[in-house]
């Protein structure tokens, strides 16, 4: 009897500890695992089939130790439940394979079968196992918006909720944008996003709510929701949040663009600032049309949502850029247009012989030095002439005196 118990105990001791085994990634003596798929693409539509094959083998350094060879390979589904057939080594140790493969066949994929599948392989040592995952992603069209945000009017200090619902495979994610800027919402502490995927009992619909607490003037504007998944994205039309009629203000141009003279090849910047309630959007026109700017790769509009200022920057001005420019401010109440600012060609600055502009200070210095030299020359010449004339008069006087003396001697 004792011999039977000892034999049974020994047999149990030699069995691999598989069930409930947790892999310890800090251990070294673990199998090397690789996963292949057929077809190779992991993005698939519903209804197709795929075969995943997990292959495990000991590390090169462990191949000489039979107890370090792979004992089992098994699969887990996206819910981390065992799936498929667990693959074990033959009972005869002489028939053990150094490389053990285990296939998992998934037929007629349905929505609930997509996700991350995990292969686990272990050896004769407890917790010396390795896990590796393969994700199957649904390949579908871009999400569809089945519920979009609506225009709303409210009082300052009130609370507002925008709603957006989208459907798609895989289930889409929904984000929100205000005045074409998603950061404006993320940085506002009064904005709350509520995603509710579980209220709708299917695998492809997502609902999102944007909740604004204590509306302020800067919250008025246009709001859009965007649904996105691996198939693409879909952006809703804008929904405007406006004040009640008593608070609304038509746009007003606070500072319009100014006339400028710019040389060809230089840069030009035109500025425009507007105000209104709700906060207006600003766009630019050239010669009463917006197309010349939209089609100009050197023209760029730089908005500043904080001050509601817009700058039109034109890089390396060319001849066709000269003309009349205006900015236009719009909101849900109305629009306002600035006066005309003319961008014209600048008159070239006079240049010196070497092609560089002459300095007025240098010109003044040159004139002053020239005048000084001329005055000095005149002084020198005048002194020379006066001195020479003086010497000549002296010589004449001496000659006359000598003649007079000679006459006296003769008498």
C-alpha positions as CSV (number, residue, x, y, z in Angstrom):
1,X,0.0,0.0,0.0
2,X,2.8,2.4,0.9
3,X,4.5,1.6,-2.4
4,X,1.4,2.5,-4.3
5,X,1.1,5.8,-2.5
6,X,4.7,6.6,-3.1
7,X,4.4,5.8,-6.8
8,X,1.2,8.0,-7.1
9,X,2.9,10.8,-5.2
10,X,5.9,10.6,-7.5
11,X,3.7,10.6,-10.6
12,X,1.8,13.7,-9.4
13,X,5.1,15.4,-8.6
14,X,6.4,14.9,-12.1
15,X,3.2,16.4,-13.7
16,X,3.7,20.0,-15.0
17,X,1.9,22.6,-12.9
18,X,-0.3,24.1,-15.7
19,X,-3.8,24.9,-14.3
20,X,-3.9,28.3,-12.8
21,X,-0.3,28.9,-13.6
22,X,0.9,32.6,-13.5
23,X,3.8,33.4,-15.7
24,X,6.7,35.2,-14.0
25,X,8.4,37.5,-16.6
26,X,11.4,37.9,-14.2
27,X,12.4,34.2,-14.6
28,X,14.9,33.3,-17.2
29,X,14.2,29.6,-17.9
30,X,11.1,30.2,-20.0
31,X,10.1,29.1,-23.5
32,X,10.5,31.3,-26.6
33,X,7.0,31.9,-28.2
34,X,6.1,33.0,-31.7
35,X,2.6,33.5,-33.3
36,X,1.8,33.3,-37.0
37,X,-1.6,33.8,-38.7
38,X,-3.2,32.7,-41.9
39,X,-4.2,35.0,-43.5
40,X,-1.3,37.2,-42.3
41,X,-3.4,40.4,-42.1
42,X,-4.9,41.0,-38.7
43,X,-7.6,43.4,-40.0
44,X,-10.5,41.3,-41.1
45,X,-14.2,41.8,-41.9
46,X,-16.9,39.8,-40.0
47,X,-17.7,36.3,-41.4
48,X,-14.3,35.3,-42.5
49,X,-12.0,32.7,-40.8
50,X,-8.5,32.8,-39.5
51,X,-6.0,30.3,-38.1
52,X,-3.5,31.3,-35.4
53,X,-0.5,29.1,-34.8
54,X,1.5,29.4,-31.6
55,X,5.0,27.8,-31.7
56,X,7.1,27.4,-28.6
57,X,10.6,26.0,-28.0
58,X,13.3,26.3,-25.3
59,X,16.0,28.9,-25.4
60,X,19.1,27.9,-27.2
61,X,21.0,27.6,-23.8
62,X,18.2,25.3,-22.4
63,X,18.1,22.8,-25.3
64,X,20.5,20.4,-23.6
65,X,18.2,20.1,-20.5
66,X,15.2,17.9,-21.3
67,X,13.2,19.2,-18.3
68,X,13.4,22.7,-19.8
69,X,11.7,21.7,-23.0
70,X,8.1,22.9,-23.6
71,X,5.5,20.8,-21.9
72,X,2.3,22.5,-23.1
73,X,0.9,25.3,-25.3
74,X,-2.6,26.7,-24.8
75,X,-4.8,29.6,-26.0
76,X,-6.9,32.2,-24.2
77,X,-9.6,34.3,-25.8
78,X,-10.2,38.1,-25.5
79,X,-12.0,37.5,-22.2
80,X,-9.0,35.6,-20.9
81,X,-10.8,32.2,-21.0
82,X,-9.2,29.0,-22.2
83,X,-10.2,28.4,-25.8
84,X,-9.3,25.8,-28.4
85,X,-7.4,22.6,-27.7
86,X,-4.5,22.5,-25.3
87,X,-1.5,21.0,-27.0
88,X,0.7,18.7,-24.8
89,X,3.9,16.7,-25.4
90,X,3.4,12.9,-26.0
91,X,3.4,10.7,-22.9
92,X,6.5,9.0,-24.1
93,X,9.4,11.3,-23.3
94,X,11.5,9.9,-26.2
95,X,8.8,11.2,-28.6
96,X,8.9,14.8,-27.1
97,X,9.4,17.5,-29.7
98,X,11.8,20.4,-29.0
99,X,9.5,22.7,-30.9
100,X,5.8,22.4,-30.0
101,X,3.1,24.0,-32.2
102,X,-0.5,24.6,-31.3
103,X,-3.1,25.9,-33.9
104,X,-6.3,27.9,-33.0
105,X,-8.9,27.9,-35.8
106,X,-11.5,30.7,-35.6
107,X,-14.3,30.2,-38.2
108,X,-17.0,32.7,-39.3
109,X,-15.8,35.6,-37.1
110,X,-18.5,37.5,-35.3
111,X,-18.1,40.8,-33.5
112,X,-17.6,39.1,-30.1
113,X,-14.7,37.0,-31.5
114,X,-12.6,40.0,-32.4
115,X,-9.9,41.1,-29.9
116,X,-6.7,40.0,-28.3
117,X,-5.9,36.3,-28.3
118,X,-3.1,35.1,-26.0
119,X,-0.8,32.0,-26.3
120,X,0.8,30.6,-23.2
121,X,3.6,28.0,-23.2
122,X,5.3,26.4,-20.1
123,X,7.9,23.9,-19.2
124,X,8.5,21.5,-16.2
125,X,9.1,24.4,-13.8
126,X,6.2,26.2,-12.1
127,X,5.6,29.8,-13.3
128,X,8.4,29.5,-15.9
129,X,5.9,30.2,-18.7
130,X,5.7,32.7,-21.5
131,X,2.6,34.6,-22.8
132,X,2.3,36.3,-26.2
133,X,-0.7,38.0,-27.8
134,X,-2.2,38.5,-31.2
135,X,-5.0,41.0,-31.8
136,X,-7.7,40.6,-34.5
137,X,-9.2,43.9,-35.5
138,X,-12.5,44.4,-37.3
139,X,-12.1,45.9,-40.8
140,X,-15.1,48.1,-41.5
141,X,-16.2,51.4,-42.9
142,X,-15.8,54.8,-41.2
143,X,-18.2,55.4,-38.3
144,X,-21.7,56.7,-38.9
145,X,-23.1,59.6,-36.9
146,X,-26.7,58.7,-35.9
147,X,-27.1,61.5,-33.4
148,X,-25.4,64.9,-33.7
149,X,-25.3,68.0,-31.4
150,X,-28.0,70.7,-31.9
151,X,-27.9,74.5,-31.8
152,X,-28.7,75.9,-28.3
153,X,-29.3,79.3,-26.8
154,X,-28.7,79.9,-23.1
155,X,-28.1,82.5,-20.4
156,X,-24.8,83.3,-18.8
157,X,-24.3,81.0,-15.8
158,X,-26.6,78.2,-17.0
159,X,-25.6,74.6,-17.7
160,X,-25.6,73.1,-21.2
161,X,-25.3,69.5,-22.6
162,X,-24.4,68.5,-26.1
163,X,-25.0,64.9,-27.2
164,X,-23.4,62.8,-30.0
165,X,-24.0,59.2,-31.0
166,X,-22.0,57.1,-33.5
167,X,-22.0,53.5,-34.7
168,X,-19.4,51.5,-36.4
169,X,-17.2,48.4,-36.3
170,X,-15.1,48.4,-34.3
171,X,-17.0,50.6,-31.9
172,X,-15.9,54.2,-32.5
173,X,-14.4,56.7,-30.0
174,X,-15.9,60.2,-29.9
175,X,-14.1,63.4,-29.3
176,X,-15.2,67.1,-29.2
177,X,-14.0,70.2,-30.9
178,X,-14.8,73.9,-30.2
179,X,-14.1,76.5,-32.9
180,X,-11.8,74.0,-34.7
181,X,-9.6,73.6,-31.6
182,X,-9.9,70.5,-29.4
183,X,-7.4,71.9,-26.9
184,X,-9.8,74.7,-26.0
185,X,-12.2,72.1,-24.4
186,X,-9.5,70.0,-22.7
187,X,-8.1,73.1,-20.9
188,X,-11.5,74.3,-19.7
189,X,-12.2,73.0,-16.2
190,X,-16.0,73.6,-16.6
191,X,-16.1,71.1,-19.5
192,X,-17.0,67.5,-18.7
193,X,-17.0,64.6,-21.2
194,X,-19.3,61.6,-20.4
195,X,-18.9,58.5,-22.6
196,X,-21.7,55.9,-22.2
197,X,-20.9,52.8,-24.2
198,X,-23.0,50.4,-22.0
199,X,-26.3,52.2,-22.2
200,X,-26.8,50.9,-25.7
201,X,-27.0,47.1,-25.9
202,X,-24.8,46.4,-28.9
203,X,-21.2,46.1,-29.8
204,X,-20.9,49.0,-32.2
205,X,-22.6,52.1,-30.8
206,X,-21.1,54.8,-28.7
207,X,-22.7,57.8,-27.1
208,X,-20.9,60.9,-25.8
209,X,-22.1,63.9,-23.9
210,X,-20.3,67.3,-23.5
211,X,-21.5,69.0,-20.3
212,X,-20.7,72.7,-19.7
213,X,-21.1,74.0,-16.2
214,X,-21.8,77.7,-15.6
215,X,-21.7,79.0,-19.1
216,X,-19.5,82.1,-19.7
217,X,-19.1,84.4,-22.6
218,X,-16.0,82.6,-23.9
219,X,-18.0,79.3,-24.1
220,X,-20.3,80.6,-26.9
221,X,-19.2,79.4,-30.3
222,X,-19.5,76.3,-32.5
223,X,-19.2,72.7,-31.3
224,X,-18.6,69.6,-33.3
225,X,-18.2,65.9,-32.4
226,X,-15.8,63.5,-34.3
227,X,-16.2,59.7,-34.3
228,X,-13.2,57.6,-35.2
229,X,-12.2,54.0,-35.5
230,X,-9.8,51.9,-37.5
231,X,-12.0,52.3,-40.6
232,X,-11.8,56.1,-40.6
233,X,-13.5,59.1,-39.0
234,X,-16.6,61.2,-39.4
235,X,-17.0,64.9,-38.3
236,X,-20.4,66.4,-37.5
237,X,-21.7,69.7,-38.7
238,X,-21.2,72.5,-36.2
239,X,-23.8,73.2,-33.5
240,X,-23.8,76.7,-32.2
241,X,-24.1,77.7,-28.6
242,X,-25.4,81.3,-28.5
243,X,-26.6,83.7,-25.8
244,X,-30.2,84.7,-25.4
245,X,-31.2,87.4,-27.9
246,X,-30.8,90.1,-25.2
247,X,-27.1,89.3,-24.6
248,X,-26.1,88.7,-28.3
249,X,-23.8,91.1,-30.1
250,X,-23.2,91.5,-33.7
251,X,-19.5,91.2,-34.7
252,X,-17.5,94.4,-34.6
253,X,-14.1,95.0,-36.2
254,X,-12.0,96.5,-33.4
255,X,-8.8,96.8,-35.4
256,X,-8.6,96.3,-39.2
257,X,-5.7,95.7,-41.5
258,X,-3.5,98.7,-42.5
259,X,-2.0,99.7,-45.8
260,X,1.5,98.4,-46.4
261,X,4.3,98.9,-48.9
262,X,6.4,95.7,-49.4
263,X,9.1,94.9,-51.8
264,X,9.0,91.7,-53.9
265,X,10.6,88.8,-51.9
266,X,9.8,90.3,-48.5
267,X,7.2,89.0,-46.0
268,X,3.9,90.8,-45.2
269,X,1.6,90.5,-42.2
270,X,-1.9,91.9,-42.0
271,X,-3.8,91.9,-38.7
272,X,-7.5,91.9,-37.7
273,X,-9.2,91.9,-34.3
274,X,-12.9,91.5,-33.8
275,X,-15.4,91.2,-31.0
276,X,-19.0,90.0,-30.6
277,X,-21.2,87.6,-28.7
278,X,-21.0,84.7,-29.5
279,X,-17.3,85.1,-30.4
280,X,-17.0,85.7,-34.1
281,X,-14.8,83.8,-36.5
282,X,-12.5,85.8,-38.9
283,X,-11.6,85.0,-42.5
284,X,-9.8,87.0,-45.2
285,X,-10.6,88.1,-48.7
286,X,-8.4,89.6,-51.5
287,X,-10.0,91.7,-54.1
288,X,-13.4,90.7,-52.8
289,X,-12.7,87.0,-53.2
290,X,-11.4,84.3,-50.8
291,X,-10.1,81.9,-53.5
292,X,-6.8,83.8,-54.2
293,X,-5.8,83.3,-50.6
294,X,-7.0,79.7,-50.3
295,X,-5.1,78.7,-53.4
296,X,-1.9,80.6,-52.4
297,X,0.6,78.2,-50.8
298,X,2.6,81.2,-49.4
299,X,-0.4,82.7,-47.5
300,X,-1.2,81.4,-44.0
301,X,-3.9,82.5,-41.5
302,X,-2.7,82.5,-37.9
303,X,-5.7,82.7,-35.5
304,X,-5.5,83.7,-31.8
305,X,-8.6,82.5,-30.1
306,X,-7.7,84.1,-26.8
307,X,-7.8,87.7,-28.1
308,X,-10.0,86.9,-31.2
309,X,-7.3,88.2,-33.4
310,X,-6.4,86.9,-36.9
311,X,-3.1,87.5,-38.8
312,X,-2.7,86.9,-42.5
313,X,1.0,86.1,-43.2
314,X,2.3,86.2,-46.8
315,X,5.7,84.7,-47.3
316,X,8.0,86.0,-50.1
317,X,5.6,88.4,-51.6
318,X,5.2,88.2,-55.4
319,X,3.6,90.5,-57.9
320,X,0.2,88.8,-57.8
321,X,0.0,89.3,-54.1
322,X,-0.4,93.1,-54.4
323,X,-4.0,94.2,-54.1
324,X,-6.9,95.0,-51.7
325,X,-7.3,92.9,-48.5
326,X,-10.2,92.8,-46.1
327,X,-11.1,90.7,-43.0
328,X,-14.7,89.6,-42.3
329,X,-16.0,88.6,-38.9
330,X,-19.1,86.3,-38.6
331,X,-21.2,84.9,-35.8
332,X,-24.8,83.6,-35.5
333,X,-26.1,87.2,-35.1
334,X,-24.5,88.8,-38.2
335,X,-21.2,89.8,-39.8
336,X,-18.9,92.8,-40.1
337,X,-16.3,93.7,-42.7
338,X,-13.2,95.8,-42.3
339,X,-12.1,98.6,-44.5
340,X,-9.8,98.0,-47.4
341,X,-6.1,97.6,-46.8
342,X,-3.9,98.0,-49.8
343,X,-0.8,95.9,-50.2
344,X,1.4,97.7,-52.8
345,X,4.9,97.5,-54.1
346,X,7.4,99.6,-52.2
347,X,9.6,102.2,-53.9
348,X,13.2,100.9,-54.0
349,X,15.7,102.7,-51.7
350,X,18.5,104.6,-53.6
351,X,21.7,102.6,-53.6
352,X,25.4,103.5,-53.9
353,X,27.8,102.3,-56.5
354,X,28.3,99.0,-54.7
355,X,24.6,98.3,-54.6
356,X,24.1,99.1,-50.9
357,X,21.7,101.9,-49.6
358,X,23.6,105.1,-48.9
359,X,23.6,106.3,-45.3
360,X,22.3,109.8,-44.7
361,X,24.7,110.3,-41.8
362,X,27.6,109.3,-44.1
363,X,26.5,111.8,-46.7
364,X,26.4,114.6,-44.0
365,X,29.9,113.6,-42.9
366,X,31.3,113.7,-46.4
367,X,29.8,117.1,-47.1
368,X,31.1,118.5,-43.8
369,X,34.6,117.2,-44.5
370,X,34.5,118.5,-48.1
371,X,33.5,122.0,-46.9
372,X,36.3,122.0,-44.4
373,X,38.9,121.0,-47.0
374,X,37.7,123.7,-49.4
375,X,37.8,126.3,-46.7
376,X,41.3,125.3,-45.7
377,X,42.5,125.4,-49.3
378,X,40.9,128.9,-49.7
379,X,42.6,130.1,-46.5
380,X,46.0,128.7,-47.6
381,X,45.7,130.3,-51.1
382,X,44.6,133.6,-49.7
383,X,47.5,133.7,-47.1
384,X,49.9,132.8,-49.8
385,X,48.7,135.5,-52.2
386,X,48.6,138.1,-49.4
387,X,52.1,137.2,-48.2
388,X,53.5,137.3,-51.7
389,X,51.9,140.7,-52.3
390,X,53.3,142.0,-49.0
391,X,56.9,140.9,-50.0
392,X,56.5,142.5,-53.4
393,X,55.5,145.9,-51.8
394,X,58.4,145.6,-49.5
395,X,60.8,145.1,-52.4
396,X,59.4,148.1,-54.3
397,X,59.8,150.3,-51.3
398,X,63.4,149.2,-50.8
399,X,64.2,149.9,-54.5
400,X,62.7,153.4,-54.3
401,X,64.7,154.1,-51.2
402,X,67.9,153.0,-52.9
403,X,67.2,155.2,-55.9
404,X,66.6,158.2,-53.6
405,X,69.8,157.6,-51.8
406,X,71.7,157.4,-55.1
407,X,70.2,160.8,-56.3
408,X,71.3,162.4,-53.1
409,X,74.8,161.2,-53.6
410,X,74.9,162.7,-57.1
411,X,73.9,166.1,-55.9
